[in-house]
Amino acid sequence: MDGIFLGSDGATPQILDLHRANRHGLIAGATGTGKTVTLQRMVEGFARAGVPSFVADVKGDLSGLGMAGSPTARTHGAFTTRAAEVGLTDWAYAAMPVQYWDLFGRQGHPVRATASEMGPVLLARMMGLNAVQEGVLTIAFHLADREGLLLLDLDDLQAMLAACAARADELTATYGNVSKQSVGAIQRALLQLRAQGAEHFFGEPALALSDLIRTDDAGQGVVNILAADQLMASPKLYATFLLWLLSELFEQLPEVGDPDKPVFVFFFDEAHLLFDDAPPALIEKIEQVVRLIRSKGVGVYFITQNPVDVPERIAGQLGNRVQHALRAFTPRDQAAVRSAAETFRASPGVDVATAITELKVGEALVSLLQADGAPAPVTRTLIAPPVSRVGPVTAEERRVLVATDAVGDRYDVAVDRESAEEVLAAKAEAAAASAAADKAEAAAAKEAKRGGARSNWDVMATSAARAASSSLGRQVANEIGRQVFGGKRRRASGGGGVMGAVVRGVLGGLFRG
């Protein structure tokens, strides 16, 4: 069989053609109508066909793909009955090869990406930045690239933004306005990301796509299951991560056209989180990736409660459709029913709008692409039961499966190599040391200059004093000699000439003091 058997109406089997499986798809329906079982059946079909896949496990139920179903499970009776109804004669329980992942590293291998790989556009979406702030963030990335600075984690990005704030005048003259207020707003958004646990996601070793796109020894495609139950508390982080992974697949995989079977299949559970409050530019990017990634051999399937959650431009790219029941209790629900009914190819005897509200659990309206690429007429179909466990694995089972998969421990320990934070810190330290040295040198030069000036003055004063004292001494000595021994000339002034003046000056100074 060159396809995945999804179910039957009792007469016509509904088979997802592997050659058309990269034309994307949609699984929609209200809560409790069987979407998860349909998704599980589809994932099992891809795995058995040798196609690896990636699926986000929002409720924890899909972790059971790694374990075979059990005859003692409460669903066993219903499943065996359904298998007979749809004509599955070889139906038997089996486990799928799985790899568990977790952005927080608690329920699987840690998933990391560098800030550079994420890029400013997706980061701005994650942080909810406006156009001006996104522009400043883009400048920070450009500056880091120009100066050879690695942006690996949030610390690197924060250090880079601080450097941009310090160089705001320089950057404004080159790239346009870079205000410290915008930088501050981005820094605050980074703190909010840290509070959501995003710092666990940014860093190294970064996830290698080759560890996702693999088969086991038996040739079955490995199912990569992302633990998203806690991640759902951070919807922006969840949506941005999934979009980043899809973008990485688009950028790294080669063109293959329409292969016999997909290279990889990607499932977006709770797809509305990807589009809620998304700006038009981001919707356009998602549309572009979904439209073009088909030629890389990648199929993208959206799972959501309401088909109107997916924007029309993207919904138009989804060729394979499985619609479970919708409850038309509100005007929005009624509009969703009409919208879903209009997207199916009409089929004689099937009133789609009425049938959507009447479908029972495990039943769906199915329209799959045929071999020629045209959608098949919509058929009311009973979905075949899965063969793996419906429900979560235990903590011990998960631990064993994580420890024994092909990934090993290569992602379990974070690596912190020299990057922008360390380089910028070293530059700041060197600049501070250089400034301190320049200040000390200037102070020493000033002190030396002042000290040199005093020395010259002292020399001059000492010389003058010596000269003066020498001259006065000679005069005093000569006068004393004349007074004592008598000279040829005696001064007539009554005070004894110079000697008298000196004596009077000294005595006068004493009496005045």
VOGU-3710 file (C-alpha; in Angstrom, 3 decimals, decimal comma):
1> mdgiflgsdg> 0,000/0,000/0,000  1,504/3,345/-1,095  -0,483/5,263/1,438  -1,818/5,512/4,969  -5,145/3,872/5,695  -7,157/6,341/7,750  -10,546/4,640/7,788  -13,536/3,661/5,737  -17,237/4,290/5,291  -17,754/0,554/5,110
11> atpqildlhr> -17,257/0,460/1,357  -14,603/2,948/0,285  -11,245/3,023/2,116  -9,760/6,445/2,758  -6,040/6,302/2,008  -3,644/9,222/2,333  -1,461/9,009/-0,772  2,195/9,296/0,321  3,079/10,923/-2,990  0,632/13,726/-2,120
21> anrhgliaga> 1,276/13,819/1,614  3,662/16,777/1,281  0,700/18,886/0,092  -0,102/19,544/3,751  -3,321/18,973/5,655  -5,768/19,911/8,398  -7,324/17,949/11,259  -10,120/19,936/12,912  -12,927/19,308/15,341  -14,334/20,201/18,719
31> tgtgktvtlq> -12,864/18,896/21,955  -13,573/15,210/22,553  -14,472/14,335/18,952  -11,422/12,164/18,221  -8,818/14,528/16,756  -5,995/13,092/18,862  -6,752/9,505/17,818  -6,826/10,572/14,153  -3,524/12,349/14,599  -2,042/9,294/16,295
41> rmvegfarag> -3,242/7,023/13,489  -1,698/9,331/10,897  1,632/9,566/12,730  1,773/5,764/13,002  1,137/5,458/9,287  4,015/7,783/8,436  6,345/5,961/10,840  5,550/2,575/9,297  6,141/4,032/5,844  9,632/5,129/6,903
51> vpsfvadvkg> 8,776/8,837/7,194  10,077/10,602/10,334  7,815/13,168/11,925  7,637/15,832/14,609  4,591/16,373/16,811  3,937/18,613/19,788  2,351/16,722/22,688  0,138/19,373/24,226  -1,853/17,148/26,598  0,695/14,387/27,172
61> dlsglgmags> -1,429/11,778/25,367  0,819/11,374/22,349  3,739/10,182/24,453  2,011/6,799/24,338  3,201/6,372/20,733  6,360/4,870/22,211  4,467/1,964/23,807  2,209/-0,679/22,291  -1,466/-0,648/23,162  -2,739/-3,212/25,644
71> ptarthgaft> -5,657/-5,678/25,608  -6,307/-4,646/29,200  -6,822/-0,974/28,312  -10,369/0,360/28,615  -10,351/1,288/24,908  -9,553/-2,251/23,759  -13,143/-3,307/23,145  -14,024/-0,194/21,173  -10,848/-0,434/19,117  -11,298/-4,072/18,153
81> traaevgltd> -14,881/-3,354/17,134  -13,803/-0,367/15,053  -11,024/-2,350/13,382  -13,579/-4,904/12,241  -15,969/-2,177/11,047  -13,362/-0,593/8,780  -12,040/-3,914/7,500  -8,658/-4,137/9,269  -7,936/-7,857/9,425  -4,274/-7,561/10,463
91> wayaampvqy> -4,745/-4,960/13,181  -2,444/-5,588/16,177  -0,866/-3,460/18,883  2,661/-2,150/18,278  5,006/0,582/19,519  6,561/3,273/17,356  10,215/4,353/17,485  10,191/7,626/19,417  12,465/10,382/20,660  11,245/12,644/23,443
101> wdlfgrqghp> 12,176/16,330/23,516  11,497/19,116/25,980  12,501/22,780/25,764  12,989/22,736/29,533  14,864/19,409/29,565  12,534/17,751/32,085  10,599/15,199/30,027  13,042/14,606/27,226  16,242/15,761/25,611  16,744/19,527/25,867
111> vratasemgp> 16,013/21,479/22,706  18,234/24,494/22,141  18,804/27,049/19,436  21,135/30,019/19,373  19,815/33,552/19,320  21,521/34,036/15,948  19,632/31,070/14,495  16,360/32,414/15,809  16,993/35,833/14,254  15,480/39,243/15,015
121> vllarmmgln> 12,145/38,689/13,244  11,078/35,640/15,254  12,536/37,056/18,462  10,589/40,277/17,958  7,431/38,190/17,497  8,203/36,216/20,646  8,742/39,391/22,685  5,834/41,326/21,192  8,006/44,236/20,011  6,684/47,091/17,920
131> avqegvltia> 8,195/48,104/14,575  10,661/50,597/16,083  11,909/48,164/18,702  12,218/45,404/16,105  14,359/47,782/14,049  16,693/48,368/16,988  16,904/44,612/17,594  17,798/44,106/13,929  20,583/46,687/14,263  21,951/44,789/17,281
141> fhladregll> 22,072/41,569/15,256  23,692/43,342/12,307  26,307/44,944/14,546  27,120/41,596/16,166  27,526/40,011/12,741  29,717/42,857/11,498  32,004/42,678/14,514  32,166/38,891/14,646  30,314/38,507/17,955  28,445/35,275/18,567
151> lldlddlqam> 24,893/35,654/19,865  24,253/32,281/21,481  22,041/32,874/24,500  19,976/35,616/26,116  22,995/36,874/28,070  24,778/37,538/24,794  21,786/39,374/23,410  21,417/41,437/26,563  25,105/42,386/26,485  24,812/43,321/22,809
161> laacaarade> 21,827/45,567/23,507  23,729/47,267/26,346  26,612/47,907/23,923  24,147/49,412/21,435  22,800/51,740/24,130  26,345/52,840/24,997  27,060/53,507/21,314  23,655/55,006/20,536  24,997/58,221/19,022  27,402/56,379/16,742
171> ltatygnvsk> 24,790/53,847/15,604  22,120/56,495/15,069  24,381/58,324/12,639  24,919/55,098/10,659  21,672/53,097/10,876  19,004/55,511/12,049  17,573/56,320/15,430  18,748/53,981/18,200  17,238/55,319/21,401  18,056/54,110/24,862
181> qsvgaiqral> 14,324/53,960/25,527  13,853/51,367/22,771  16,809/49,369/24,038  15,333/49,480/27,528  11,981/48,199/26,267  13,710/45,256/24,566  15,675/44,515/27,734  12,449/44,396/29,739  10,937/42,019/27,167  13,990/39,791/27,563
191> lqlraqgaeh> 13,366/39,655/31,300  9,821/38,497/30,601  11,196/35,775/28,331  13,469/34,619/31,125  10,485/34,480/33,464  8,785/32,118/30,965  11,822/29,826/30,949  13,092/30,839/27,516  16,680/30,977/28,759  16,642/27,162/28,735
201> ffgepalals> 15,956/27,220/25,002  18,691/29,613/23,904  22,199/28,194/23,929  24,330/25,283/22,814  24,556/22,527/21,764  21,953/23,591/19,232  19,538/21,040/17,825  20,771/19,339/14,637  18,016/18,531/12,173  19,766/15,283/11,316
211> dlirtddagq> 18,804/14,036/14,784  15,142/14,569/13,903  15,132/13,200/10,369  16,120/9,600/10,986  14,821/6,035/10,749  15,380/3,103/13,092  17,118/-0,185/12,285  13,880/-1,613/10,904  13,443/1,305/8,510  10,583/2,916/10,431
221> gvvnilaadq> 10,484/6,691/10,681  11,308/8,049/14,123  8,523/10,021/15,814  9,900/13,110/17,570  7,562/14,067/20,409  7,883/17,487/22,004  6,570/17,701/25,577  4,434/20,825/25,340  2,138/20,573/28,346  4,217/23,084/30,334
231> lmaspklyat> 5,229/24,968/27,219  1,592/25,866/26,635  1,875/28,313/29,535  4,190/30,319/27,259  2,210/30,390/23,997  4,530/32,865/22,263  7,539/30,696/23,005  5,646/27,621/21,785  4,532/29,212/18,524  7,869/30,858/17,803
241> fllwllself> 9,808/27,654/18,431  7,622/25,656/16,045  7,897/28,332/13,373  11,675/28,455/13,866  11,908/24,694/13,404  9,823/24,879/10,250  12,014/27,704/8,925  15,161/25,701/9,667  13,774/22,760/7,702  13,035/25,064/4,792
251> eqlpevgdpd> 16,510/26,621/4,818  18,555/23,448/5,276  16,779/20,781/3,253  17,500/20,482/-0,487  14,889/20,790/-3,203  13,356/17,396/-4,049  10,130/18,343/-5,811  7,395/15,765/-5,205  9,079/12,645/-3,784  7,414/9,240/-3,575
261> kpvfvfffde> 6,951/9,894/0,114  7,689/12,910/2,329  11,139/13,489/3,770  9,625/14,749/6,998  6,162/15,541/8,345  5,453/18,305/10,803  2,316/18,479/12,976  1,178/21,797/14,503  -1,126/20,929/17,402  -3,190/23,783/18,886
271> ahllfddapp> -2,500/25,687/15,692  -4,476/28,721/16,789  -1,581/29,637/19,102  0,538/30,223/16,035  -1,865/32,752/14,562  -3,494/34,492/17,535  -2,532/38,184/17,525  0,127/37,528/14,888  1,039/40,615/12,818  0,401/40,490/9,054
281> aliekieqvv> 4,127/40,259/8,307  4,423/37,070/10,357  1,321/35,523/8,754  2,891/36,273/5,388  6,106/34,515/6,424  4,210/31,440/7,625  2,280/31,362/4,351  5,517/31,615/2,380  7,184/28,794/4,301  4,122/26,520/4,055
291> rlirskgvgv> 3,801/27,179/0,338  7,463/26,637/-0,518  8,495/23,901/1,904  6,429/21,381/-0,063  9,212/21,232/-2,646  11,631/20,257/0,147  9,567/17,133/0,750  8,085/18,377/4,030  4,401/18,022/4,827  2,785/20,366/7,353
301> yfitqnpvdv> -0,428/19,410/9,158  -2,377/21,782/11,392  -4,533/20,427/14,232  -7,068/22,802/15,710  -10,575/22,874/17,145  -12,020/25,300/14,663  -11,027/25,407/10,978  -11,405/29,179/10,902  -8,447/29,395/13,309  -6,188/28,950/10,277
311> periagqlgn> -5,997/32,086/8,081  -7,542/31,674/4,639  -4,271/32,266/2,788  -2,715/29,326/4,631  -5,832/27,138/4,705  -5,846/27,325/0,919  -2,533/25,422/0,886  -3,924/22,452/2,852  -4,923/19,663/0,474  -5,703/16,754/2,842
321> rvqhalraft> -8,574/17,408/5,243  -10,119/15,518/8,139  -13,044/17,299/9,771  -14,469/15,949/13,037  -17,664/17,207/14,593  -18,299/20,858/15,344  -20,853/22,120/17,823  -22,909/24,977/16,367  -23,951/26,530/19,658  -22,764/30,078/18,967
331> prdqaavrsa> -22,808/32,349/15,899  -19,071/31,823/15,542  -19,561/28,055/15,624  -22,279/28,288/12,991  -20,006/30,383/10,782  -17,264/27,783/11,236  -19,643/25,011/10,154  -20,614/26,909/6,990  -16,960/27,719/6,276  -15,873/24,106/6,705
341> aetfraspgv> -18,705/22,837/4,537  -17,782/25,185/1,711  -14,155/24,008/1,611  -15,001/20,369/0,819  -15,569/18,995/-2,630  -19,258/18,147/-2,826  -20,296/14,529/-2,781  -23,701/13,103/-3,786  -25,784/12,185/-0,808  -23,642/14,074/1,740
351> dvataitelk> -25,007/17,276/3,271  -21,735/18,521/4,697  -23,137/21,352/6,818  -25,593/19,006/8,502  -23,194/16,077/8,804  -20,534/18,153/10,608  -22,862/18,652/13,558  -24,015/15,017/13,606  -20,674/13,174/13,521  -20,054/10,820/16,421
361> vgealvsllq> -16,748/10,372/18,273  -14,165/8,801/15,994  -16,076/9,702/12,842  -15,031/12,431/10,417  -15,602/13,982/7,027  -12,536/13,129/4,972  -11,288/14,554/1,681  -7,807/13,505/0,566  -5,809/14,356/-2,523  -5,998/11,748/-5,238
371> adgapapvtr> -3,140/10,508/-7,396  -3,781/13,273/-9,947  -3,680/15,933/-7,222  -7,419/16,645/-7,212  -9,301/16,450/-3,899  -11,543/13,438/-3,530  -15,259/14,013/-2,865  -15,937/14,330/0,840  -16,781/11,043/2,549  -18,235/10,351/5,960
381> tliappvsrv> -15,600/8,046/7,428  -15,027/5,916/10,519  -11,416/6,496/11,607  -9,298/3,361/12,125  -7,966/2,757/15,657  -4,290/3,314/16,479  -1,986/0,432/17,410  0,112/2,263/19,994  -1,038/3,265/23,461  -3,712/5,915/23,699
391> gpvtaeerrv> -2,617/7,865/26,737  0,642/8,958/28,342  3,646/6,845/29,246  4,720/6,604/32,867  7,694/8,551/34,173  9,777/5,382/34,366  8,837/4,325/30,834  9,768/7,755/29,552  13,100/7,644/31,366  13,995/4,291/29,805
401> lvatdavgdr> 12,948/5,391/26,304  14,961/8,620/26,581  18,050/6,781/27,857  17,982/4,169/25,102  17,206/6,201/21,986  19,721/7,068/19,285  20,282/10,649/20,475  22,088/9,604/23,652  23,326/12,348/25,928  24,723/14,751/23,342
411> ydvavdresa> 22,216/17,470/24,266  21,892/16,814/27,972  24,731/19,109/29,131  24,735/22,763/28,105  27,916/24,268/26,622  28,896/27,867/27,365  31,731/28,906/25,059  33,124/32,391/24,526  30,562/34,570/22,831  29,336/38,165/22,734
421> eevlaakaea> 28,859/38,508/26,495  32,415/37,437/27,331  33,999/39,428/24,478  32,112/42,615/25,315  32,879/42,195/29,029  36,585/41,774/28,233  36,515/44,860/26,018  34,775/46,877/28,727  37,290/45,684/31,326  40,209/46,523/29,034
431> aaasaaadka> 38,723/49,945/28,285  38,226/50,618/32,007  41,788/49,529/32,766  43,132/51,691/29,945  41,125/54,678/31,176  42,402/54,146/34,730  45,978/53,893/33,461  45,584/57,081/31,399  44,151/58,880/34,428  46,984/57,710/36,651
441> eaaaakeakr> 49,578/58,720/34,050  48,022/62,160/33,676  47,973/62,626/37,449  51,611/61,548/37,697  52,616/63,943/34,930  50,759/66,774/36,620  52,391/65,976/39,939  55,791/65,784/38,304  55,242/69,134/36,653  54,224/70,736/39,925
451> ggarsnwdvm> 57,146/69,093/41,737  59,590/70,278/39,070  58,341/73,842/39,404  59,026/73,858/43,182  62,515/72,475/42,665  63,460/75,256/40,247  62,137/77,889/42,608  64,009/76,359/45,522  67,205/76,431/43,513  66,678/80,055/42,576
461> atsaaraass> 65,737/81,049/46,121  68,663/79,174/47,622  71,088/80,754/45,194  69,722/84,192/45,885  69,844/83,639/49,614  73,357/82,373/49,410  74,389/85,333/47,339  72,692/87,777/49,646  74,033/86,210/52,807  77,526/86,058/51,385
471> slgrqvanei> 77,511/89,781/50,465  76,011/90,858/53,782  78,440/88,686/55,682  81,378/90,258/54,020  80,061/93,724/54,766  79,394/92,889/58,421  82,807/91,333/58,864  84,549/94,291/57,312  82,633/96,716/59,495  83,410/94,798/62,673
481> grqvfggkrr> 87,052/94,744/61,755  87,113/98,457/61,233  85,311/99,108/64,504  87,573/96,867/66,502  90,912/97,411/64,872  90,282/100,842/63,485  90,167/101,725/59,857  91,134/104,452/57,605  87,544/105,745/57,511  84,814/105,797/60,178
491> rasggggvmg> 81,262/106,490/59,417  79,939/109,644/61,057  76,439/108,377/61,536  75,675/107,602/65,118  74,860/103,971/64,990  78,021/102,418/63,792  77,260/102,110/60,027  76,066/98,757/58,699  76,703/96,957/61,981  74,646/99,424/63,812
501> avvrgvlggl> 71,858/99,136/61,289  71,876/95,375/61,626  71,812/95,520/65,405  69,053/98,079/65,410  67,011/96,074/62,932  67,309/92,919/64,999  66,485/94,685/68,289  63,605/96,587/66,693  62,152/93,364/65,333  62,365/91,778/68,766
511> frg> 60,643/94,684/70,505  57,900/94,893/67,828  57,269/91,191/68,105
//
